[in-house]
């Protein structure tokens, strides 16, 4: 069994600077979950910086939506912002189910929300709620279209819900909510998919903290360049066949990986004028 990862979740009430996230990494945090939206007309004003700096510090980011009970409308609003922030289909998307005004049995609308995301190709979904909501039936886990749950239970020795995927154990860990991710469901580290590689010339963006560059398609230490690209950096490149996979050739600079876990494809190259 893997060791649980420690994560923080942040909203407009928390910091957004690079140093803010770096400090939590020093304190032991492995990942962050950022509040993106709420209802159908609110977006976290710090979300852009929080998402960007979480990616820089942790190499990944998960995001959540504070649910008000309107399944389809809120799912559309949330997903629109997920796409505006450039978050791909591997991103963990969380529905935060705790608003006091929700109906007692909120599960049907939660399922409507989750189903919309899943049908759009975003399959890494998680439902957040307090242990009391799960145990009382306000959120019926056995009826959820996806059974991954993140349970809030403070000043306790365990989540209080059997087989929870993640546990928010504190609402004041160095000033933020903190959670344990038991199996990678919340931090997005549970994937066992084989890597795939891009084959289209165009504009790419770096996902990982640092993307090394090489002078040849043989990614050996002797061919490694001193310069490299950091998270969020963009470059135009052409995929070049290398055995069963490809490398990305950056004209006049060298080669980088075309692994979809490491880089994101943004748009095709413009055709050259004749």
N, C-alpha and C positions, 0 to 999 in steps of 0.2 A: 504493500500500500504506500502511495506517495505521501510525502510530508505536506501538510496543508500550507497554502500560500497566504500571506498576510496582505490585506488590501485596505485602502481608504476609499470613502466615497465623498465627493465634493459637489457643492452647488454654488450659488452666488454668495453665500455666506462665508465661504472659504477663500483662501488665496488662489492666485492663478499664475504666479511668476515661476520661472524656471527654478529659481533657488528654493521656492516653497516645496516643489515636488522633490528636488534633490535632498532637501532636509529630511523628508519622510522616508526616502530611500535609505538614508544614513541611519534612521531610527529602526529600519528593518522591513519597511513596506516593499512588497513585490509588484503591486499593481494598483491601479486606480479606476474607479467607476465615476463617471461624470454625469451630473444631471443635465439633460439636453432640453427637454420640453415639459410642459404641463398643460392639460386641457387641450384647447385648440387655438390659443392665441398668445401663449407665453413661451419664450425661448430664453434660457439662461444667458444673460449678457456677458458672463465670463466664460461661457462654454468654449468659444474658439481658442482662447489662450490655454484653458485647462486641458482641452483635447490635445492641442499641439505639444504642450509641455509634458503631458503624461506620455505621449509617444516618444518624446526625446529622452525622457528619464527611464521609463520602464520598457520601451520598445513596443507597447501595445496600449490600448484603451478600451474600456467597456463603457456603455452609455445607458441612461435610464430615462423613462418617462413617468411623471407623476400622474396617475390615472384619476379621472373624474367621473368615469362611468359610461362614456359614449364610445363604444368599441370601434366601429369603422372610422368615424370622424377623427378620433384621436390617433388611431393607428396611421391613417393617411398623413396627418400633420406631423407626427413623430418621424415617420419614414422619409418624408420630404426633407426634413432637417438632417436626418442621418445621411442622406445622399448629398445635401449641400455641403456638409462637412467632409465629404469625400471618403466616408467610411464604407468599406466593402462588405460583401456578404459573409465574410468570416467573423465579423464583429459581433460580440455578445450584446444583445439588446434586452434590456430589463424593463418589465412593467412593475411600477411601484404601487401596490394596492394597499392603501391605508387611509385614504381621505374619509373623514367622518360622515360625509353626506352620501356615501355609497350605499346601495340597497344591501339588506342583510345577506342575501345570496347573490353575490356579485360575480360568481363563477361564469355564468353564460356570457356576460359582456367581456370578461377577461379572455374567454376563449375566442370571441369574435376578434378581439384585438390581436391575440397571438396568431390566430389562423391567417389574418391578413398579412402579417410579417412573414410567416412561413411560406405562404403562397407566392410571396414576392421574392422568395429565394433566401431570406434571412432566417436560417434554421437554428442558429445558436441563441435561443430565447430562454429567459428565466423569469419566474414570477416571485416578487418580493412581498413579504407580509410578516406581521408579528406572529409569534407562536400561538397566541390566543385566537387569532383569526383562522389559522389552519386547524387548530384543535376544536374550535366551536362549529366549524363548517361554513363560516363566512366565505372562506376560500376552500373549495373541495378539491384537494390534490388528485384524488382518484378519478375526478371528472375532467381535469385539465387536459387539453389537447397535447401539451408538453408537460412532463412531470418534474422538470428541473425547478427546484425552489431555493430561495435565499431567505432564511428565517431570522427575524430580529428577536433576540431574547437577551436582555441585559441583566447584569448582576446574577448570573446563573452559571452553572458548571457545564452546561450543554445546551444545544438549541431547543430541546423540548419537543421536537418533531422528529420522528424516526426517519433515518436516511436522508436528512437534509443535505443538499449539495453544498450549501454555504451557510455560514452563521455570522450574523452581525452581533458581536458579543459586547460591544461598547458604543455608547453615544458620546464618549469623551476620552478618546485615546489621543493624548497630546493635542486635544482640541478638535478632533474630528471623529466621525463614526468609523469604526474599524471592524473588519470581518475576516474570518478564516474561510478560504476556498478549499474544500476538501478534495475535490477531484478535477479541478480545472474548468468546471462549468462556468464560473463567474469571471475568471481571469482570461478565459479563452485559450488555455494551454493544454486542453484535453485532446486536441486534434491528432489523429494518427494517419491522416491522409498522406499519400505519396505526393511529393512535390511535382508541380507541372511548370512548364516554361513558356514564355511568350514567343510568338513567331511573327509579330507585326511591327514594322518600322514606325516610330513615332515618339511622342513625348512620354517620359516615365518619371515617376516620383519614388524616392527611397522610403521604405517602411521601417527598416531596422535602424539601430542607433548609428552604426557605421557600415557603409558598403565599400569594401576594398576594391581597388582597381589593379589590373595586371597588364603587362606589356604584351602578353600573348594569350591565346586561348587555353593554354595549360596553366591552371591556377596553382602554381607552385611558389614556394617562398622566394625562390630566386627571381621570379618574374613579377613579384609584388611591387607596386609603386608606393612612394612615400605619401602621395596625395590620395584622398578618399572622399566619399560623399557622406554627409550626415543626414539624419532623419528630416524628411520634407524637401530635400534637395531635388531639383528637376533637371533633366537633360534629354536631349534628342539622341536616339540610338537606333541602330539597325541590327536585328537578330542575325547571327551567323551560325550555320550548322556546325555542331561539334559532337561527333558521334551520334548518339541517340537523343541528344538535347541541343540547346542553343546557348550561345553567349550573346551579350549585347555589346556591339562595337560603337564606341563614342568617337566620332571622327577626330583624329589628331591627338587623342588622349590615351585610349587603350580599351580594355575589355572589362566588363562587370557581369555579374550573374543576371540571368533572365528568370530566375526562380520567382514565382508569384508570391511566395512568402516574404521575399526580400524587397521587391519593387512592385509598383502599381502602374498599370498602363493608363494613361490619361486620354490621349487622342492620337490619331494617325498623322503621319507626316503629310504636309501639303505637297501635291504633285508639283514637280519642277516645271517652270514655264518653258515652252518650246521656242 
